[in-house]
Every structure is written in C-alpha cells, then in structure tokens.
C-alpha cells in the first residue's frame, strides 16, 4: 500500500525542488511531477516527490485523520 501525505509548499528552490511543511516538519521534495505548484499550495508527497496539487480543504481532511492516529504523526517527525 502506498501513502501520500499532504504538505504545504513553503519555499520554491532551484532544480524543481521545494521546501514543504508536513505537520510542522519541513522536508525538501521534488516538483518534477507538479511544476505548477506554488508557495502556499498543498501537494501530496510520496517518495520525495509532489505527485499532485490538492485543495487546502482536502489536505486538511487527511491531516486531521493523521492527527487522530498518533503513531502515524510520530513517524513524520
């Protein structure tokens, strides 16, 4: 089973890289598959790649579910 985690783009970098925030944890991810992503957009992250731009509402629904499962939230830290 694959799991994609919603994240907010906080900074665009060079070479299609971006910094994202996932529940307070920052990561650098590739925007090769979502070059249209902009700062403050929410993207789904899988294996270091942003694979889809999603609405803030959809992202928040998923993040709320993750927060209900502490073992998943702990794995993000």
QUITA-V744466 format. One record per backbone hydrogen bond with DSSP energy under -0.5 kcal/mol. CO is the residue of the C=O (numbers start at 1). NH is the residue of the N-H. If there is no record, write none. Layout:
CO/NH + CO/NH
//
This chain:
5/45 + 7/43 + 8/21 + 9/40 + 11/19 + 14/17 + 16/31 + 17/13 + 18/29 + 19/10 + 19/11 + 20/27 + 21/8 + 21/23 + 22/25 + 25/22 + 27/20 + 27/29 + 29/18 + 30/50 + 31/34 + 34/37 + 38/41 + 41/9 + 42/54 + 43/7 + 43/45 + 44/51 + 44/52 + 45/5 + 46/49 + 48/30 + 49/46 + 49/51 + 52/44 + 54/42 + 55/59 + 56/60 + 57/61 + 58/62 + 59/63 + 60/64 + 61/65 + 62/66 + 63/67 + 64/68 + 66/69 + 66/73 + 68/70 + 69/72 + 69/73 + 70/74 + 71/75 + 72/76 + 73/76 + 73/77 + 74/77
//
